[in-house]
Every structure is written in structure tokens, then in C-alpha cells.
Amino acid sequence: MFNKNIKLVIAFAIVAWAVYEFTEKHIGNGISLILLAGIFVFFYFKNEMLLLSFMRLRKQDFPGAKKWLDKIKNPSGALIKKQEGYFNFLHGILVSQTNLTQAEKYFKKALKLGLAMSHDVAMAKLQLAGVAMTKRRKREATNLIAEAKKLDKHGVLGEQIKMMKQQMKKI
């Protein structure tokens, strides 16, 4: 909702108010205000619109996820670098249903900006491999599948990787 810098200013102001409350011997108020400031610091690192979009995507509500993503008007100004990576990652997932060329651009940009978790990077590379397979770029798809397999340490994407390898044999 707020710009990333405004969130930090609000958190700083609340902490200053909490310090004032501590000096006035209102310990309970000070502790409550510190916790409130913590919420703004949390939302600095985890954007609320991205979190809501992930929740909608988890429920397979693609229009709802798109609605929450569209509320972020200027991603480069409102989000930190990793959040912008996830913004593009989510857009790539949503667009991959209809426009593969545009989805490929979103996934490449997400990988360039960086994703925090290795299984998210593996998922993005697996999606890029699917796009490359569709466009008959077998060597690129094979490399991307191998990279995704390396990054998938917990075996979450094992079934999808096997399916992609079987489809590669048909090409």
C-alpha cells in the first residue's frame, strides 16, 4: 500500500513514540508500539500485495492474483529488488497460460533480479524449459531442466521434471 521508504519512515516515527512512552514510564504502551513498528518493518521486506497475490495463486484463483498484482503501479519504485523478482515471477506464471513469449520475458527478468528461494528459481527455470520446448529449442530446454533438477533439493518438482524429460524425448 505504501511506498517502501514511507514504511520505514512510519516505523521510525512509531519507534520514536515508543521511546517517549518508555521515558514516561508507560512500559506496556512502549512495547505495543515496538510491535506495531515491527509490522511496518516486516512489510518493508515482504510486500503485502505480493503476499496476497501468492495466497490467491495457492488457491488457484488466477483473476484474484492478477487483481492484487495490478495494485502495484510502479514495481521498480515500490519494491525492493527481490520483491521485484517475485513480482515478475508471479506475472510470468499468470501470463504463461496465454502468452508464452511474454511469460518467457517475465521469467528471465525474475531470474535476473533474483529470487530468494532455490525452489522458486528451479520453478522459473522449469517454466523457461517448457517455453523453450514449445519453441523447439531442445538444447536450451535440456540445460534448463538440468539446472532446475540441481536446484530442486527437496524433490518438490521431481514429477514435473520427469514429465518434461519424457516430452523432450518426443521432440
N, CA, C and O of each residue as an XYZ file, in Angstrom:
684
protein
N       0.809     -1.187      0.000
C       0.000      0.000      0.000
C       0.855      1.255      0.000
O       0.640      2.171     -0.794
N       1.839      1.284      0.910
C       2.717      2.438      0.990
C       4.009      2.149      0.246
O       4.398      0.994      0.072
N       4.660      3.206     -0.185
C       5.981      3.077     -0.784
C       6.940      2.515      0.262
O       6.748      2.711      1.462
N       7.974      1.813     -0.207
C       8.902      1.158      0.723
C       9.571      2.156      1.665
O       9.822      1.820      2.822
N       9.866      3.364      1.208
C      10.522      4.354      2.056
C       9.556      4.933      3.083
O       9.955      5.243      4.206
N       8.304      5.079      2.708
C       7.302      5.586      3.651
C       7.112      4.595      4.794
O       6.898      4.997      5.938
N       7.189      3.295      4.486
C       7.070      2.273      5.532
C       8.177      2.435      6.565
O       7.928      2.311      7.764
N       9.387      2.709      6.113
C      10.498      2.892      7.048
C      10.336      4.164      7.881
O      10.654      4.170      9.070
N       9.845      5.237      7.267
C       9.624      6.487      7.998
C       8.553      6.289      9.070
O       8.699      6.763     10.196
N       7.486      5.589      8.715
C       6.427      5.318      9.692
C       6.967      4.469     10.837
O       6.674      4.740     12.001
N       7.756      3.439     10.514
C       8.334      2.586     11.559
C       9.242      3.394     12.478
O       9.212      3.207     13.694
N      10.053      4.293     11.910
C      10.943      5.124     12.717
C      10.145      6.046     13.636
O      10.493      6.214     14.804
N       9.079      6.639     13.109
C       8.246      7.537     13.918
C       7.586      6.774     15.067
O       7.496      7.286     16.183
N       7.128      5.559     14.798
C       6.495      4.760     15.854
C       7.516      4.363     16.914
O       7.199      4.354     18.103
N       8.737      4.033     16.499
C       9.787      3.695     17.466
C      10.111      4.922     18.324
O      10.317      4.794     19.531
N      10.156      6.105     17.712
C      10.409      7.331     18.480
C       9.296      7.556     19.502
O       9.561      7.940     20.641
N       8.069      7.319     19.096
C       6.933      7.438     20.014
C       7.051      6.416     21.140
O       6.738      6.719     22.291
N       7.504      5.195     20.808
C       7.685      4.152     21.818
C       8.757      4.561     22.831
O       8.593      4.330     24.029
N       9.835      5.158     22.368
C      10.885      5.624     23.280
C      10.317      6.679     24.219
O      10.612      6.670     25.414
N       9.519      7.573     23.695
C       8.864      8.587     24.534
C       7.990      7.919     25.597
O       8.006      8.322     26.760
N       7.233      6.905     25.199
C       6.369      6.198     26.143
C       7.208      5.506     27.225
O       6.814      5.482     28.392
N       8.357      4.944     26.844
C       9.233      4.316     27.829
C       9.752      5.355     28.835
O       9.828      5.072     30.030
N      10.110      6.553     28.356
C      10.615      7.590     29.266
C       9.524      8.102     30.197
O       9.826      8.573     31.294
N       8.279      8.021     29.788
C       7.154      8.435     30.631
C       6.681      7.316     31.550
O       5.666      7.461     32.230
N       7.415      6.192     31.576
C       7.118      5.029     32.420
C       5.834      4.302     32.015
O       5.180      3.679     32.852
N       5.475      4.384     30.733
C       4.345      3.625     30.182
C       4.919      2.450     29.386
O       4.939      2.465     28.155
N       5.380      1.445     30.106
C       6.110      0.335     29.506
C       5.225     -0.471     28.550
O       5.670     -0.853     27.468
N       3.986     -0.728     28.944
C       3.065     -1.508     28.105
C       2.811     -0.830     26.764
O       2.804     -1.481     25.719
N       2.599      0.496     26.803
C       2.394      1.239     25.557
C       3.634      1.179     24.669
O       3.525      1.013     23.454
N       4.810      1.314     25.279
C       6.061      1.276     24.521
C       6.264     -0.062     23.837
O       6.664     -0.117     22.674
N       5.986     -1.147     24.563
C       6.147     -2.480     23.973
C       5.161     -2.670     22.825
O       5.519     -3.213     21.779
N       3.931     -2.228     23.016
C       2.920     -2.345     21.946
C       3.337     -1.558     20.710
O       3.153     -2.019     19.584
N       3.888     -0.388     20.918
C       4.320      0.429     19.780
C       5.518     -0.195     19.061
O       5.619     -0.103     17.837
N       6.420     -0.824     19.803
C       7.556     -1.508     19.173
C       7.042     -2.640     18.279
O       7.534     -2.833     17.167
N       6.051     -3.384     18.773
C       5.463     -4.457     17.965
C       4.774     -3.900     16.721
O       4.856     -4.494     15.646
N       4.099     -2.765     16.866
C       3.459     -2.126     15.719
C       4.501     -1.693     14.685
O       4.294     -1.861     13.483
N       5.616     -1.137     15.153
C       6.689     -0.743     14.237
C       7.260     -1.966     13.531
O       7.663     -1.889     12.370
N       7.294     -3.101     14.240
C       7.786     -4.334     13.632
C       6.947     -4.768     12.445
O       7.472     -5.342     11.491
N       5.662     -4.501     12.493
C       4.788     -4.844     11.367
C       5.191     -4.053     10.120
O       5.240     -4.605      9.021
N       5.479     -2.764     10.294
C       5.886     -1.957      9.138
C       7.244     -2.385      8.594
O       7.471     -2.353      7.385
N       8.143     -2.783      9.483
C       9.453     -3.280      9.032
C       9.270     -4.602      8.289
O       9.920     -4.836      7.270
N       8.387     -5.470      8.796
C       8.096     -6.745      8.114
C       7.569     -6.490      6.709
O       7.999     -7.137      5.754
N       6.635     -5.543      6.580
C       6.071     -5.260      5.262
C       7.052     -4.513      4.355
O       6.819     -4.415      3.150
N       8.131     -3.992      4.909
C       9.181     -3.440      4.056
C       9.859     -4.578      3.294
O      10.148     -4.448      2.105
N      10.111     -5.690      3.983
C      10.806     -6.810      3.368
C       9.872     -7.776      2.646
O      10.297     -8.446      1.705
N       8.638     -7.860      3.056
C       7.633     -8.727      2.419
C       6.448     -7.860      2.025
O       5.645     -7.481      2.879
N       6.332     -7.547      0.766
C       5.266     -6.671      0.297
C       3.909     -7.337      0.488
O       3.724     -8.506      0.150
N       2.967     -6.580      1.033
C       1.650     -7.138      1.342
C       0.873     -7.528      0.089
O       0.118     -8.500      0.116
N       1.039     -6.801     -0.990
C       0.322     -7.137     -2.227
C       0.848     -8.448     -2.826
O       0.078     -9.251     -3.353
N       2.160     -8.654     -2.741
C       2.736     -9.904     -3.226
C       2.285    -11.085     -2.370
O       2.004    -12.164     -2.892
N       2.217    -10.880     -1.063
C       1.752    -11.951     -0.177
C       0.304    -12.334     -0.487
O      -0.037    -13.515     -0.541
N      -0.547    -11.313     -0.690
C      -1.947    -11.586     -1.014
C      -2.075    -12.261     -2.377
O      -2.934    -13.121     -2.569
N      -1.229    -11.873     -3.312
C      -1.246    -12.497     -4.633
C      -0.816    -13.961     -4.547
O      -1.413    -14.823     -5.193
N       0.223    -14.245     -3.749
C       0.648    -15.639     -3.554
C      -0.473    -16.470     -2.939
O      -0.682    -17.620     -3.324
N      -1.188    -15.889     -1.987
C      -2.288    -16.623     -1.353
C      -3.382    -16.947     -2.369
O      -3.925    -18.052     -2.363
N      -3.706    -15.996     -3.238
C      -4.712    -16.235     -4.273
C      -4.241    -17.282     -5.270
O      -5.026    -18.113     -5.728
N      -2.967    -17.240     -5.601
C      -2.412    -18.204     -6.551
C      -2.412    -19.607     -5.954
O      -2.633    -20.583     -6.671
N      -2.170    -19.715     -4.668
C      -2.194    -21.006     -3.996
C      -3.584    -21.629     -4.048
O      -3.719    -22.853     -4.057
N      -4.619    -20.787     -4.081
C      -5.999    -21.272     -4.164
C      -6.473    -21.419     -5.606
O      -7.656    -21.655     -5.854
N      -5.547    -21.279     -6.558
C      -5.846    -21.383     -7.997
C      -6.802    -20.294     -8.466
O      -7.547    -20.494     -9.425
N      -6.788    -19.151     -7.804
C      -7.622    -18.008     -8.183
C      -6.755    -17.040     -8.990
O      -6.234    -16.062     -8.454
N      -6.608    -17.328    -10.292
C      -5.742    -16.518    -11.149
C      -6.246    -15.082    -11.314
O      -5.438    -14.156    -11.245
N      -7.552    -14.857    -11.529
C      -8.013    -13.462    -11.630
C      -7.788    -12.674    -10.329
O      -7.456    -11.489    -10.367
N      -7.969    -13.334     -9.193
C      -7.731    -12.660     -7.920
C      -6.259    -12.306     -7.731
O      -5.936    -11.228     -7.234
N      -5.371    -13.213     -8.128
C      -3.933    -12.949     -8.031
C      -3.548    -11.794     -8.950
O      -2.745    -10.939     -8.577
N      -4.118    -11.770    -10.140
C      -3.842    -10.678    -11.087
C      -4.327     -9.342    -10.528
O      -3.673     -8.311    -10.690
N      -5.486     -9.380     -9.867
C      -6.046     -8.155     -9.285
C      -5.095     -7.569     -8.242
O      -4.868     -6.359     -8.221
N      -4.536     -8.427     -7.373
C      -3.622     -7.931     -6.346
C      -2.311     -7.459     -6.949
O      -1.738     -6.476     -6.481
N      -1.823     -8.145     -7.987
C      -0.580     -7.706     -8.635
C      -0.761     -6.376     -9.351
O       0.161     -5.562     -9.396
N      -1.946     -6.155     -9.912
C      -2.197     -4.908    -10.634
C      -2.242     -3.695     -9.708
O      -2.139     -2.561    -10.175
N      -2.392     -3.917     -8.414
C      -2.407     -2.798     -7.466
C      -1.014     -2.212     -7.260
O      -0.877     -1.109     -6.731
N       0.014     -2.940     -7.674
C       1.382     -2.413     -7.597
C       1.625     -1.650     -8.894
O       1.835     -2.252     -9.948
N       1.596     -0.333     -8.811
C       1.681      0.506    -10.016
C       3.098      0.635    -10.549
O       3.321      0.460    -11.747
N       4.059      0.938     -9.686
C       5.440      1.154    -10.114
C       6.338      0.169     -9.368
O       6.879      0.510     -8.316
N       6.507     -1.060     -9.899
C       7.252     -2.070     -9.141
C       8.699     -1.690     -8.847
O       9.218     -2.047     -7.789
N       9.361     -0.980     -9.750
C      10.771     -0.652     -9.504
C      10.911      0.382     -8.389
O      11.947      0.427     -7.725
N       9.894      1.212     -8.168
C       9.969      2.212     -7.107
C       9.367      1.743     -5.800
O       9.794      2.169     -4.726
N       8.378      0.869     -5.884
C       7.657      0.453     -4.679
C       8.228     -0.799     -4.034
O       7.928     -1.082     -2.875
N       9.043     -1.554     -4.760
C       9.515     -2.837     -4.257
C      11.039     -2.873     -4.183
O      11.728     -2.200     -4.948
N      11.552     -3.674     -3.244
C      12.990     -3.907     -3.234
C      13.301     -4.940     -4.319
O      12.387     -5.523     -4.902
N      14.572     -5.164     -4.586
C      14.995     -5.950     -5.753
C      14.408     -7.367     -5.766
O      13.888     -7.804     -6.793
N      14.482     -8.086     -4.650
C      13.951     -9.459     -4.598
C      12.442     -9.468     -4.779
O      11.898    -10.362     -5.427
N      11.762     -8.473     -4.207
C      10.318     -8.395     -4.375
C       9.955     -8.156     -5.829
O       8.965     -8.695     -6.323
N      10.747     -7.354     -6.512
C      10.504     -7.116     -7.930
C      10.715     -8.401     -8.730
O      10.027     -8.643     -9.722
N      11.670     -9.220     -8.293
C      11.868    -10.528     -8.919
C      10.624    -11.393     -8.764
O      10.186    -12.031     -9.721
N      10.056    -11.416     -7.560
C       8.839    -12.197     -7.334
C       7.641    -11.601     -8.063
O       6.749    -12.333     -8.491
N       7.615    -10.286     -8.207
C       6.558     -9.630     -8.984
C       6.570    -10.156    -10.423
O       5.525    -10.497    -10.977
N       7.762    -10.217    -11.018
C       7.881    -10.724    -12.387
C       7.619    -12.227    -12.447
O       7.042    -12.716    -13.418
N       8.040    -12.962    -11.417
C       7.788    -14.401    -11.344
C       6.280    -14.679    -11.349
O       5.803    -15.541    -12.088
N       5.545    -13.949    -10.526
C       4.092    -14.139    -10.471
C       3.419    -13.744    -11.783
O       2.505    -14.423    -12.251
N       3.879    -12.642    -12.371
C       3.335    -12.257    -13.680
C       3.628    -13.328    -14.724
O       2.779    -13.616    -15.566
N       4.807    -13.914    -14.679
C       5.151    -14.974    -15.620
C       4.239    -16.178    -15.467
O       3.809    -16.763    -16.461
N       3.942    -16.553    -14.227
C       3.037    -17.683    -14.005
C       1.645    -17.376    -14.545
O       1.013    -18.225    -15.174
N       1.171    -16.154    -14.295
C      -0.175    -15.788    -14.748
C      -0.273    -15.694    -16.269
O      -1.286    -16.072    -16.858
N       0.786    -15.188    -16.896
C       0.761    -14.974    -18.347
C       1.081    -16.263    -19.103
O       0.746    -16.384    -20.281
N       1.728    -17.231    -18.437
C       2.139    -18.454    -19.130
C       0.956    -19.251    -19.671
O       1.132    -20.095    -20.549
N      -0.226    -18.996    -19.165
C      -1.413    -19.685    -19.648
C      -1.794    -19.229    -21.059
O      -2.380    -19.994    -21.825
N      -1.460    -17.983    -21.396
C      -1.931    -17.418    -22.660
C      -0.812    -17.015    -23.618
O      -0.902    -17.300    -24.812
N       0.238    -16.360    -23.124
C       1.252    -15.780    -23.988
C       2.646    -16.247    -23.550
O       3.213    -15.708    -22.600
N       3.188    -17.239    -24.237
C       4.475    -17.819    -23.836
C       5.651    -16.871    -24.029
O       6.593    -16.887    -23.237
N       5.608    -16.054    -25.061
C       6.714    -15.125    -25.313
C       6.819    -14.102    -24.190
O       7.913    -13.807    -23.709
N       5.686    -13.569    -23.781
C       5.688    -12.604    -22.694
C       6.053    -13.278    -21.368
O       6.747    -12.684    -20.543
N       5.591    -14.510    -21.161
C       5.930    -15.250    -19.944
C       7.439    -15.487    -19.870
O       8.035    -15.390    -18.798
N       8.046    -15.796    -21.004
C       9.490    -16.011    -21.040
C      10.231    -14.745    -20.602
O      11.207    -14.825    -19.856
N       9.772    -13.584    -21.061
C      10.405    -12.323    -20.663
C      10.280    -12.106    -19.158
O      11.242    -11.697    -18.507
N       9.103    -12.378    -18.605
C       8.898    -12.204    -17.167
C       9.797    -13.144    -16.361
O      10.402    -12.725    -15.374
N       9.888    -14.406    -16.775
C      10.713    -15.361    -16.035
C      12.193    -15.004    -16.117
O      12.908    -15.122    -15.123
N      12.661    -14.570    -17.281
C      14.066    -14.176    -17.416
C      14.375    -12.960    -16.556
O      15.438    -12.878    -15.940
N      13.435    -12.013    -16.519
C      13.641    -10.821    -15.696
C      13.625    -11.195    -14.214
O      14.398    -10.643    -13.430
N      12.756    -12.123    -13.826
C      12.703    -12.571    -12.428
C      14.013    -13.234    -12.031
O      14.516    -12.994    -10.933
N      14.570    -14.059    -12.901
C      15.847    -14.709    -12.605
C      16.980    -13.689    -12.538
O      17.900    -13.825    -11.731
N      16.909    -12.673    -13.386
C      17.949    -11.645    -13.387
C      17.894    -10.820    -12.094
O      18.934    -10.487    -11.526
N      16.690    -10.495    -11.635
C      16.551     -9.711    -10.412
C      16.823    -10.543     -9.167
O      17.267    -10.023     -8.144
N      16.556    -11.826     -9.265
C      16.839    -12.724     -8.155
C      15.589    -13.148     -7.406
O      14.685    -12.352     -7.156
N      15.567    -14.416     -7.059
C      14.506    -14.982     -6.239
C      15.157    -15.538     -4.978
O      16.269    -16.062     -5.036
N      14.484    -15.432     -3.853
C      15.092    -15.764     -2.564
C      15.264    -17.262     -2.358
O      16.258    -17.686     -1.769
N      14.335    -18.062     -2.820
C      14.377    -19.493     -2.521
C      14.786    -20.291     -3.753
O      14.402    -19.969     -4.878
N      15.576    -21.344     -3.517
C      16.108    -22.123     -4.635
C      15.004    -22.857     -5.383
O      15.112    -23.051     -6.594
N      13.941    -23.272     -4.692
C      12.886    -23.977     -5.413
C      12.080    -23.019     -6.295
O      11.479    -23.451     -7.278
N      12.060    -21.735     -5.960
C      11.423    -20.755     -6.848
C      12.261    -20.554     -8.104
O      11.720    -20.428     -9.203
N      13.583    -20.523     -7.943
C      14.482    -20.414     -9.102
C      14.322    -21.656     -9.981
O      14.293    -21.562    -11.208
N      14.218    -22.825     -9.332
C      14.043    -24.071    -10.085
C      12.722    -24.039    -10.854
O      12.666    -24.470    -12.006
N      11.676    -23.539    -10.235
C      10.372    -23.453    -10.894
C      10.430    -22.505    -12.095
O       9.873    -22.805    -13.151
N      11.099    -21.374    -11.935
C      11.232    -20.424    -13.042
C      12.021    -21.053    -14.194
O      11.662    -20.886    -15.360
N      13.090    -21.771    -13.868
C      13.889    -22.414    -14.923
C      13.110    -23.532    -15.600
O      13.247    -23.746    -16.804
N      12.296    -24.243    -14.832
C      11.464    -25.293    -15.415
C      10.410    -24.688    -16.352
O      10.123    -25.246    -17.411
N       9.849    -23.569    -15.964
C       8.889    -22.882    -16.833
C       9.575    -22.402    -18.114
O       9.012    -22.511    -19.203
N      10.785    -21.875    -17.979
C      11.543    -21.450    -19.160
C      11.875    -22.639    -20.057
O      11.889    -22.513    -21.282
N      12.144    -23.793    -19.447
C      12.404    -25.001    -20.238
C      11.164    -25.396    -21.025
O      11.263    -25.810    -22.180
N      10.000    -25.270    -20.405
C       8.750    -25.568    -21.115
C       8.535    -24.636    -22.288
O       8.086    -25.064    -23.351
N       8.854    -23.361    -22.104
C       8.725    -22.397    -23.202
C       9.708    -22.734    -24.315
O       9.365    -22.684    -25.496
N      10.939    -23.080    -23.926
C      11.957    -23.433    -24.926
C      11.553    -24.689    -25.681
O      11.774    -24.780    -26.889
N      10.966    -25.655    -24.994
C      10.496    -26.871    -25.667
C       9.397    -26.552    -26.666
O       9.374    -27.097    -27.770
N       8.498    -25.679    -26.282
C       7.404    -25.298    -27.172
C       7.928    -24.613    -28.424
O       7.363    -24.757    -29.508
N       9.016    -23.864    -28.263
C       9.608    -23.151    -29.396
C      10.680    -23.972    -30.109
O      11.423    -23.432    -30.930
N      10.774    -25.287    -29.805
C      11.681    -26.230    -30.461
C      13.156    -25.900    -30.242
O      13.977    -26.100    -31.137
N      13.494    -25.391    -29.049
C      14.890    -25.146    -28.687
C      15.294    -26.223    -27.682
O      15.303    -25.998    -26.472
N      15.627    -27.395    -28.214
C      15.840    -28.584    -27.388
C      17.067    -28.463    -26.489
O      17.012    -28.865    -25.327
N      18.150    -27.931    -26.988
C      19.384    -27.830    -26.204
C      19.180    -26.886    -25.007
O      19.588    -27.196    -23.887
N      18.563    -25.766    -25.252
C      18.299    -24.811    -24.165
C      17.374    -25.430    -23.117
O      17.581    -25.259    -21.916
N      16.356    -26.146    -23.582
C      15.414    -26.796    -22.660
C      16.126    -27.852    -21.811
O      15.871    -27.960    -20.612
N      17.010    -28.625    -22.427
C      17.748    -29.651    -21.691
C      18.620    -29.026    -20.607
O      18.669    -29.525    -19.483
N      19.309    -27.937    -20.941
C      20.154    -27.258    -19.961
C      19.327    -26.701    -18.800
O      19.715    -26.810    -17.637
N      18.194    -26.108    -19.132
C      17.347    -25.534    -18.093
C      16.757    -26.610    -17.181
O      16.639    -26.401    -15.973
N      16.390    -27.745    -17.744
C      15.860    -28.841    -16.932
C      16.944    -29.365    -15.991
O      16.666    -29.659    -14.829
N      18.177    -29.483    -16.487
C      19.285    -29.948    -15.643
C      19.545    -28.967    -14.494
O      19.786    -29.386    -13.361
N      19.496    -27.670    -14.786
C      19.693    -26.663    -13.739
C      18.557    -26.714    -12.720
O      18.789    -26.586    -11.518
N      17.336    -26.899    -13.202
C      16.193    -26.980    -12.291
C      16.307    -28.207    -11.397
O      15.954    -28.153    -10.219
N      16.794    -29.303    -11.947
C      16.941    -30.523    -11.154
C      17.984    -30.327    -10.052
O      17.811    -30.818     -8.937
N      19.078    -29.602    -10.367
C      20.103    -29.324     -9.367
C      19.556    -28.446     -8.238
O      19.874    -28.654     -7.067
N      18.745    -27.479     -8.600
C      18.228    -26.539     -7.614
C      17.109    -27.120     -6.759
O      16.855    -26.636     -5.656
N      16.444    -28.149     -7.258
C      15.329    -28.766     -6.531
C      15.881    -29.780     -5.537
O      15.899    -30.982     -5.805
N      16.332    -29.281     -4.383
C      16.989    -30.139     -3.386
C      16.009    -31.028     -2.635
O      16.378    -32.116     -2.195
N      14.777    -30.585     -2.484
C      13.796    -31.339     -1.710
C      12.909    -32.223     -2.575
O      12.029    -32.905     -2.050
N      13.116    -32.227     -3.873
C      12.351    -33.083     -4.770
C      10.916    -32.647     -4.994
O      10.069    -33.462     -5.358
N      10.637    -31.379     -4.782
C       9.280    -30.864     -4.954
C       8.858    -30.911     -6.419
O       7.699    -31.193     -6.725
N       9.783    -30.640     -7.307
C       9.482    -30.580     -8.738
C       9.868    -31.866     -9.470
O       9.911    -31.884    -10.701
N      10.141    -32.914     -8.748
C      10.602    -34.165     -9.364
C       9.651    -34.709    -10.410
O      10.081    -35.132    -11.484
N       8.370    -34.703    -10.110
C       7.367    -35.232    -11.043
C       7.295    -34.386    -12.325
O       7.209    -34.932    -13.425
N       7.328    -33.072    -12.181
C       7.288    -32.197    -13.353
C       8.546    -32.359    -14.207
O       8.477    -32.318    -15.435
N       9.690    -32.543    -13.554
C      10.945    -32.726    -14.302
C      10.887    -34.021    -15.100
O      11.330    -34.056    -16.248
N      10.351    -35.083    -14.513
C      10.217    -36.355    -15.236
C       9.292    -36.196    -16.440
O       9.581    -36.708    -17.521
N       8.183    -35.489    -16.251
C       7.253    -35.268    -17.368
C       7.918    -34.478    -18.486
O       7.723    -34.776    -19.665
N       8.709    -33.465    -18.113
C       9.385    -32.644    -19.126
C      10.411    -33.476    -19.897
O      10.552    -33.315    -21.109
N      11.118    -34.352    -19.209
C      12.103    -35.199    -19.878
C      11.414    -36.171    -20.845
O      11.934    -36.441    -21.928
N      10.262    -36.688    -20.460
C       9.520    -37.576    -21.364
C       9.037    -36.810    -22.587
O       9.067    -37.341    -23.697
N       8.601    -35.591    -22.406
C       8.162    -34.782    -23.541
C       9.333    -34.419    -24.436
O       9.173    -34.278    -25.648
N      10.531    -34.265    -23.832
C      11.719    -33.951    -24.627
C      12.067    -35.095    -25.574
O      12.556    -34.859    -26.678
N      11.816    -36.332    -25.148
C      12.112    -37.490    -25.985
C      11.221    -37.516    -27.210
O      11.625    -38.022    -28.257
N      10.014    -36.978    -27.100
C       9.074    -36.963    -28.226
C       9.446    -35.954    -29.295
O       9.040    -36.079    -30.450
N      10.220    -34.957    -28.903
C      10.592    -33.910    -29.871
C      11.705    -34.409    -30.764
O      12.162    -33.682    -31.645
